[in-house]
Amino acid sequence: MAKKTILIIDKDAQYTKDITKCLSTLENLNIVGVAERGDIGLEAAKKLFPDIVILGLLLDNIDGLSLIVQLKKLSIVPTIIVCSSLTNETFIKQAIALGATCYFTKPINFEELQQRIVNIVAGEHPQEYVVKRFTSKEIEEKLSNIFMTAGIPVHVKGFRFLKEAVKQSVEQPSMINNITKILYPAIAKKYESTPSKVERAIRHAIGVAWSKGKIENINKIFGVQLYGREDKPTNGELIALVADKIMIDCS
């Protein structure tokens, strides 16, 4: 398979050095250029026709938003990923509306960026736009608090699998509609398990929480009366519910 090419455009030299080092470990990927100015980056894109362009918004000569417009006019249009320190809703919506596929805010979680690139190279990235406006650490802390409050013991495998299920659903919302065929296998692969064991472990973790009778704690987390004693949710229902809360809380 031919390697996908990447062009990085950002005025922060240390950042471009770090991201180049990060992405150089990925197979089937070739970084063909790095530019620190918008105009230079545009000229490089016209000559190199990269498959993917990673760019910042605070660029000299041509700003990032204007650059997106110009890149979308190329005869071979690249996939555009924005990595910026700008977190204002206006900038994010503009970048997405102009044609960016996803938006990461700095400091970048390089593992998440790597995974997004892997998905793009494999042709598996979802069609919907993904806006990254929260850190992996923030999600980890929120998920731990939610599941511990719900009464799920930290030591059970289902605790870890539930956290991973929500994180992947936040990263790629379409996964929640393919929980058996895509989500469980993805978790199983990461933890060297099997999809059926992942499903059973999550079901067991939910069962433990309900057996402890901490239903009111769960209702308080979401701010509404969702469940009664006999209303135990399915794996998919709880994963989707918590993922929605995380995306709302971190937006």
C-alpha positions in Angstrom: 0.0 0.0 0.0 1.4 3.4 -0.9 2.3 5.6 2.0 0.0 8.5 2.9 1.8 11.9 2.9 1.5 14.6 5.5 2.3 18.3 5.5 2.6 20.1 8.8 2.0 23.9 8.9 2.5 25.6 12.3 4.6 28.6 13.5 5.7 26.8 16.7 9.0 25.1 15.8 9.2 23.0 18.9 5.6 21.8 18.3 6.3 20.8 14.7 9.4 19.0 15.9 7.4 17.1 18.5 4.6 16.2 16.2 7.0 15.0 13.5 8.7 12.7 16.0 5.3 11.4 17.1 4.0 10.6 13.6 7.3 9.2 12.3 6.6 6.1 14.3 3.5 5.3 12.3 3.7 2.9 9.3 2.5 3.7 5.9 3.0 7.4 6.6 5.5 9.9 5.2 6.0 13.5 6.4 6.8 15.3 3.2 7.2 18.9 4.6 7.0 21.3 7.4 6.2 25.0 7.1 6.1 27.8 9.7 4.2 30.3 7.6 0.8 30.1 6.0 1.9 31.2 2.5 4.9 28.9 2.5 2.6 26.0 3.6 0.2 26.8 0.8 3.0 26.7 -1.8 4.2 23.4 -0.4 0.7 21.9 -0.6 0.5 23.0 -4.3 3.7 21.3 -5.1 3.5 18.2 -2.9 -0.3 17.4 -2.9 -0.2 15.8 0.6 -3.0 13.4 1.6 -3.2 15.1 5.1 -2.4 18.6 6.2 -2.1 19.3 9.9 -2.2 23.1 10.6 -2.5 25.7 13.2 -4.7 28.8 13.0 -2.2 31.4 14.2 0.0 31.6 11.1 1.8 34.5 9.5 1.1 35.9 6.0 -2.0 33.6 5.6 -4.0 32.7 8.7 -5.2 29.2 9.3 -8.8 29.8 8.4 -7.9 31.4 5.1 -5.5 28.6 4.4 -8.2 26.0 4.8 -10.2 27.8 2.1 -7.2 27.8 -0.2 -6.4 24.1 0.5 -10.0 23.1 -0.4 -9.5 24.6 -3.8 -6.6 22.3 -4.8 -7.1 19.8 -7.5 -6.3 17.0 -5.0 -8.0 18.1 -1.7 -6.2 16.9 1.4 -7.8 15.9 4.7 -7.3 18.8 7.0 -6.7 18.5 10.7 -6.5 21.6 12.8 -4.3 21.7 16.0 -4.7 25.1 17.7 -4.5 26.8 21.0 -7.7 28.7 20.1 -10.6 27.2 22.0 -13.3 29.7 21.2 -16.5 28.2 19.8 -16.4 30.7 16.9 -13.0 29.5 15.6 -13.9 25.9 16.0 -17.2 26.2 14.1 -15.5 28.3 11.4 -12.7 25.7 10.9 -15.2 22.9 10.7 -17.5 24.8 8.4 -14.7 25.6 6.0 -13.7 22.0 5.6 -11.5 20.8 8.5 -12.2 17.2 9.4 -11.3 17.5 13.1 -10.1 20.1 15.5 -7.7 19.4 18.4 -6.8 22.0 21.0 -3.3 22.4 22.4 -1.7 20.9 24.3 -2.2 18.0 21.9 -2.7 14.5 23.2 -0.4 12.8 20.7 -1.9 9.4 21.3 -5.3 10.6 20.2 -3.8 12.4 17.2 -1.9 9.3 16.2 -5.1 7.2 16.4 -7.0 9.8 14.2 -4.2 9.6 11.6 -4.3 5.8 11.7 -8.1 5.9 11.1 -7.6 8.3 8.2 -4.9 6.2 6.6 -7.1 3.1 6.9 -10.0 4.9 5.5 -12.0 4.3 8.6 -12.5 7.9 9.9 -16.2 8.8 10.2 -17.8 11.2 7.9 -19.1 13.4 10.8 -16.8 16.1 12.0 -15.0 15.5 15.3 -14.1 18.4 17.5 -11.5 17.8 20.2 -11.9 20.3 23.0 -10.9 18.3 26.0 -7.9 16.3 27.2 -7.6 12.6 27.8 -6.7 13.3 31.4 -9.9 15.3 31.9 -12.0 12.4 30.5 -10.2 9.8 32.7 -10.9 11.8 35.8 -14.5 12.4 35.0 -15.1 8.7 34.1 -13.4 7.4 37.2 -15.6 9.7 39.3 -18.8 8.7 37.5 -18.2 4.9 37.7 -16.9 5.0 41.3 -19.9 7.1 42.4 -22.1 4.6 40.7 -20.7 1.8 42.9 -18.5 0.0 40.3 -15.4 -1.4 42.0 -12.1 -0.1 40.5 -10.6 -3.5 40.6 -13.1 -5.3 38.3 -12.3 -5.5 34.6 -15.6 -4.0 33.7 -14.6 -0.7 35.3 -11.6 -0.4 32.9 -13.6 -1.7 29.9 -16.4 0.8 30.6 -14.0 3.7 30.7 -12.4 2.6 27.5 -15.8 2.1 25.8 -16.9 5.6 26.7 -13.6 7.2 25.7 -13.7 5.5 22.2 -17.4 6.5 21.9 -16.5 10.1 22.6 -13.6 10.0 20.1 -15.8 8.3 17.4 -19.5 8.6 18.2 -20.5 6.3 15.4 -19.0 3.4 17.4 -22.0 3.4 19.8 -24.1 2.2 16.9 -21.8 -0.7 16.2 -21.1 -1.8 19.8 -20.9 -5.5 19.1 -19.0 -5.4 15.7 -16.7 -2.5 16.3 -16.5 -1.2 19.9 -16.1 -4.5 21.8 -13.5 -5.8 19.4 -11.5 -2.5 19.6 -11.5 -2.8 23.4 -10.6 -6.5 23.3 -7.7 -5.8 21.0 -6.3 -3.1 23.3 -6.5 -5.2 26.4 -5.6 -8.6 24.7 -9.0 -10.0 25.5 -12.0 -11.1 23.4 -15.2 -9.2 22.5 -17.4 -11.7 24.5 -15.3 -11.3 27.6 -15.4 -7.5 27.3 -19.2 -7.6 27.0 -19.6 -9.9 30.0 -17.2 -7.9 32.1 -19.1 -4.7 31.5 -22.4 -6.4 32.2 -21.0 -7.7 35.4 -19.8 -4.3 36.5 -23.2 -2.8 35.9 -24.8 -5.6 37.8 -22.5 -5.0 40.8 -23.4 -1.3 40.8 -27.1 -2.2 40.9 -26.7 -4.8 43.5 -25.2 -2.2 45.8 -28.3 -0.1 45.5 -26.6 3.1 44.6 -29.3 4.0 42.0 -29.8 7.4 43.5 -26.1 8.2 43.1 -26.4 7.4 39.4 -29.5 9.6 39.0 -27.7 12.5 40.8 -24.8 12.2 38.3 -27.2 12.9 35.4 -29.4 15.3 37.3 -32.7 13.5 36.4 -34.6 10.4 37.6 -33.4 7.9 35.0 -33.5 4.6 36.8 -35.3 2.7 39.5 -34.3 -0.4 41.3 -35.5 -2.7 38.5 -34.4 -0.4 35.6 -30.9 -1.7 35.1 -29.5 -0.3 31.7 -28.0 -2.4 29.0 -24.2 -2.0 28.3 -24.9 0.1 25.2 -27.4 2.3 27.1 -25.0 3.2 29.9 -22.1 3.7 27.5 -24.1 6.1 25.3 -25.5 7.9 28.3 -22.1 8.5 29.9 -20.5 9.4 26.6 -23.2 12.1 26.0 -22.5 13.5 29.5 -18.8 13.7 28.9 -19.2 15.5 25.6 -21.6 18.0 27.1 -19.5 18.6 30.2 -16.3 19.0 28.2 -17.8 21.2 25.5 
